[in-house]
């Protein structure tokens, strides 16, 4: 088996001495950091290819033409990523605010930006690359704030080298296509708190004032190490691909078993008769019992291969800390508690990611509230309320039994919080009171206005 190896180092944060940009961010400095960033692209490409299913097993040297050479790639990275996202953020993240005016402004902003889909894409890119970037800008001719996202292949942020790790500037860049007069040359923009500068072919072209007073870029991180969700198991996945490919080669090799004829000589015509007509007729010997015709049995490592594949698959899910929900054992989790234990590792990882996302969302609304056209108070972002919900199967009968058992022990509102069908316990209590009042009024009306029957019939 080929040796499994981690091909690329983890990314490092790009840092800069703040004194280097006292007079602005020069193109020489930008070129310097684009060069550093380019060194990271191989890793990002590798992780992206893993998610898309284009694994390194397809790049291994070809075997001799007479040997089976099956290349199989099992797309664990996509399964791990999509399963985790569906569980942790399948229910959209909710953002609210106690001030009705700000809440309405936030609602309009989220509607404009289709925020549920936008957040889902940011989360997916974080899982693939370990981090990603959200970019804010003002829509032309309007006061509307718009959002888009860029992968870390397209944009990077340079931080200062102090303990504050303050963002100094960001660079978004690309290269002109082959059809352009500047084919292969860089273009993009430099983002600082004061201005946004465009550059092309190694020179600055124009600049605009930055309306936010802050770098309009928010970094989303899966973790502080900026490690992708399936990156810790990349080596295990490559080993699994190699093993299952070799197993397919063994199956193909067994299908081409050799026929051995011992004690008799076959001429060329006899060989073709056996191959084409599936007929064996050996003659020309006085002692037929000395003739032996059989297929050569090749040694098999089927048991060893299956054990290795099972071990690798188990380790992949265990180390990635994402549940294999297609596993038959999940069918035995009939209670909420049993299911919670099976999802515990994934839940812990989701909670850790929640904290990173919350910081990023607060930075998003700090940018949003920095404009008076969005919020009257620039500090309004401090009071936003962020709610995360896990997307797990609900056992409503079990919830109802639990809620009933809590009667007389906790408040009605706490009772109702146990029920997943109740989104707003306080509002539900108000509705229950209204229904109860309506029922009492109805009973009272029937009692007062129903005519009494004549005693004499």
Helices and strands as residue ranges (DSSP letters): E 15-16, G 18-21, H 27-38, H 41-52, G 56-59, H 76-89, E 94-96, H 100-112, H 115-129, E 131-138, E 145-151, E 155-160, E 167-175, E 186-191, E 195-200, E 203-209, E 217-221, G 231-233, H 234-254, E 259-262, H 268-277, G 288-290, E 292-295, H 302-320, G 328-332, H 336-342, H 344-369, G 380-383, E 385-387, H 396-405, H 412-417, H 425-449
